[in-house]
Amino acid sequence: MFSFCRNGHNACLRVGVGTNSLAEPTDDNGWQSEEVRLTTVDLYCEANSITEVHLLKIDAEGHDFEVIAGASKMFDRHAIRVLQFEYNHRWIGSRNYLRDVFAFLNPKGYTIGKLTGAQVEFYPNWQWELESYVEGNYIACSHEDTSSFHPSTPDWISFPVLNGARY
């Protein structure tokens, strides 16, 4: 059985060998479920007097955007310096898009890029070509911090230039 309360703080966790997920099982391999207590990054940081996070790494098996959205106040204050999250086919089951991350973080002053070996391919904004659900690790940081990550310019996708700035 699977239940997930977005307005509450409990969910059932699917427990299996190598995979634990809040997503509903797609097979009948005898999964066990366990009720777990949920919180948000904002509530956790407030309750534990955490005012700044240098690196927030998320691996939420497709529910990464929910974790990001749960850190809204921290992102508003730029209290999270660098965010790292995974993007892959598991996002389909949670009904999220990479576009959601751009729409949420770009207005807060964060730039998003994909880790590509020793560099980070930063994107000035979302383009539909990015929505591939192919396994990738992404980071978000302030525009000023992008130079710390050996930034590269993507040569496989173009971004429109408006008023002399890439958008």
Helices and strands as residue ranges (DSSP letters): E 10-15, E 20-21, E 32-37, H 41-47, E 53-58, H 64-69, H 72-76, E 80-87, H 90-93, H 98-105, G 106-108, E 110-116, E 119-123, G 128-130, E 136-142, G 143-149, E 151-152, E 161-162, E 165-166
